[in-house]
Amino acid sequence: MMENVLTHRIIAAAAQAFWCQDDFLHEIQITLAALADVEYRREKDRERLKQRFGPDAVKHRLWVERESRYQADREPYLRKLEQLRRRIRSDLFSGL
């Protein structure tokens, strides 16, 4: 019987956290879209660099610079996703 009550509370909390908070879902979507854009730009940079003529050492140096920029661009979105994950857990388990 206790499992039924707990299950019901989890389902209710999940429904409230995900389906009733459109702004929260929108935050997740926007963050994932921005992160996907960063990933796409990285792949385009990689392809352009592969097609570039010149010494491998120069290509490597350019790739290291681009990779550093990629990590810096990506970091704020990863932090935001972690905040959203914590918020999901908090919302899900706050009513239990």
C-alpha positions as CSV (number, residue, x, y, z in Angstrom):
1,M,0.0,0.0,0.0
2,M,2.8,2.4,0.9
3,E,4.5,1.8,-2.5
4,N,1.2,2.8,-4.2
5,V,1.2,6.1,-2.4
6,L,4.9,6.8,-3.1
7,T,4.3,5.9,-6.8
8,H,1.4,8.2,-7.0
9,R,3.4,11.1,-5.4
10,I,6.3,10.5,-7.8
11,I,3.9,10.6,-10.8
12,A,2.2,13.7,-9.5
13,A,5.5,15.5,-8.9
14,A,6.7,14.5,-12.4
15,A,3.5,15.8,-14.0
16,Q,3.8,19.1,-12.2
17,A,7.5,19.5,-12.9
18,F,7.3,18.7,-16.6
19,W,3.8,19.3,-18.0
20,C,2.7,22.3,-15.9
21,Q,5.9,24.3,-16.2
22,D,6.1,25.3,-19.8
23,D,8.8,27.9,-19.1
24,F,10.9,25.2,-17.6
25,L,10.5,22.9,-20.6
26,H,11.3,25.9,-22.8
27,E,14.5,26.5,-20.8
28,I,15.6,23.0,-21.5
29,Q,14.8,23.2,-25.2
30,I,16.6,26.5,-25.6
31,T,19.7,25.3,-23.7
32,L,19.9,22.0,-25.7
33,A,19.4,24.0,-29.0
34,A,22.3,26.3,-28.1
35,L,24.5,23.4,-27.1
36,A,23.7,21.7,-30.4
37,D,24.7,24.9,-32.2
38,V,28.0,24.9,-30.5
39,E,28.5,21.2,-31.5
40,Y,27.6,21.9,-35.1
41,R,30.0,24.8,-35.3
42,R,32.8,22.6,-34.0
43,E,32.1,20.0,-36.6
44,K,32.1,22.6,-39.4
45,D,35.4,24.0,-38.1
46,R,36.8,20.5,-38.1
47,E,35.7,19.9,-41.7
48,R,37.1,23.2,-42.9
49,L,40.4,22.5,-41.1
50,K,40.7,19.1,-42.7
51,Q,40.3,20.6,-46.2
52,R,42.7,23.4,-45.5
53,F,46.1,23.2,-47.3
54,G,49.2,23.7,-45.2
55,P,51.6,22.0,-42.8
56,D,50.1,19.6,-40.2
57,A,51.8,21.6,-37.4
58,V,49.8,24.7,-38.4
59,K,46.6,22.7,-38.6
60,H,47.2,21.2,-35.2
61,R,47.8,24.6,-33.7
62,L,44.7,26.0,-35.2
63,W,42.7,23.0,-34.0
64,V,44.0,23.4,-30.5
65,E,42.9,27.1,-30.5
66,R,39.5,26.1,-31.9
67,E,39.1,23.3,-29.4
68,S,39.8,25.7,-26.6
69,R,37.2,28.1,-27.9
70,Y,34.7,25.2,-28.2
71,Q,35.2,24.2,-24.6
72,A,34.7,27.8,-23.5
73,D,31.6,28.2,-25.6
74,R,30.2,24.9,-24.4
75,E,30.8,25.4,-20.6
76,P,27.9,27.8,-19.8
77,Y,25.4,25.5,-21.4
78,L,26.7,22.5,-19.5
79,R,26.4,24.4,-16.3
80,K,22.9,25.5,-17.2
81,L,21.9,21.8,-17.9
82,E,23.3,20.8,-14.6
83,Q,21.2,23.5,-12.9
84,L,18.2,22.3,-14.7
85,R,18.9,18.7,-13.7
86,R,19.2,19.7,-10.1
87,R,15.9,21.6,-10.4
88,I,14.2,18.5,-11.9
89,R,15.4,16.3,-9.1
90,S,14.3,18.9,-6.5
91,D,10.9,19.4,-8.1
92,L,10.4,15.6,-8.4
93,F,11.3,14.8,-4.8
94,S,10.2,17.8,-3.0
95,G,6.6,16.5,-2.4
96,L,7.7,13.0,-1.3
